Amino acid sequence: MNNKIKSSFQSDSTTYSEQFSDINVECRSGYKLRPQITKPQHVSIIGGGIASACAAYTLTKQGIKVTLYCKDNTLAQGASSNAIGALYPLLHQQKDDISLFYQQAFWRAKALYTEVAEQGFDFPHSWCGLLEIGYKESIVKRQEKFTELATWPTELIHKISAEQASEIANITLSNGGLFMPNAGWIAPQELVKQMINVAKATGRLNVNTNVLVNKIEQVQPIEDHTQKVKAEKEKTHWRLRTDKGDFDASVLVVCGGAEIIDAEFIKQLPFSSVQGQVTSMTTNSRINALSTVICHKGYLTPTSNASQHQGIHCIGATFKKNNTSTIATKEDDKFNLNMLYSCLPELAKEINWTEQDISTSKARLRCMTPDHMPMVGAMPDIQKHIETYPHLAKDKNWKYNQAAPVVNNLYVMMGFGARGLCSAPLAADILTADLCGTPYPVSNDMLFNLSPNRFVIRDIVRRKV
């Protein structure tokens, strides 16, 4: 970030709550506090994938009217459009920040998706478990450490033998590994559409598809001396410049993926785009009995009973930085096949897939952050952060009571990478707490780990500004 660039942000003048769950303002840094706003009557969301669906779902449940703008002619055409996606937590041997977040996010995601299905809005899915195979010695040793440390409960993850793995997977496997019995797979596109249908059923959601937002602008109400307009002047509104005309928003939430990271305001946050290609393979008698998700360096999913995905397995995926193409290539299909043959040679030989068995391929962009944690919260006023917290460059433990300056009524919920299925529901709960004043579902330390301004503070501490 460059402190020589004059920011056009207008900092938030709203008051901050004296009660932030268990936060003690006197002993905690002000930049960790979340801004409190009056619960809005209406929220506008940019995006059409799993993040947008989760945000719309949770906000409409709180009685808020939502308008969603999706650039495609139908929902879930970006990273949420893969035929089958695995739902499981990212776990390390120790309870570090990333693992603690993802294990909590996983349980929340599973509960939310089950809730959607139980309301009669069903979608293809199976809680069949996920097996991380110990396909080489270094991974076996790492997996043994999981058992030795016993950091996580067995219902979340535990080690199994090759014999147990074969029984669970319903096919013959040469290696055991770590098994997550509560994990599984979901058809993301159908899930997104059903979550939107639940939100629509409340009568509070309006979806505008095929609307490309080209620009977002801050708009201040016209000055007047009347008390009513004076109160309105304290609020910042937003104007969306689109290919279908202009739309106004009182509170704006940006949930778009990698395609929107160069937009105004958003481009000042350290998002990056990574391309990934998933290959769908036609099943055969040697693999169609597979009954759990298998992970190695890549992954292999069971088939779905849904008509639109019946008889296919998904394998992948590639991970290409600085590549913004969404055109699938034969080279990447070959990479996915070779990865399966390289990591699980005996199983791959048994399946005997070739390029002729490819059903379809899909290349999409993932929106990433430097620390692999998503961002959810108010958009920080970066220039005012630099002006407000200069002493952190000399002493990172310096205590500031001044609350973080943010951009009025602009929120970000992005950066889910390849793990949006797991992390978007918990992020949506946090966003809802920001907007509605409901209790936060995570600790205060975790809130800051997910806050968009964490990167601004880190850059100040590291004297990068």
Order of alpha helices (4+ residues) and beta strands (2+ residues): beta-alpha-beta-beta-alpha-beta-beta-alpha-beta-alpha-beta-beta-alpha-beta-beta-alpha-beta-beta-beta-beta-beta-beta-beta-beta-alpha-alpha-beta-beta-alpha-beta-alpha-alpha-alpha
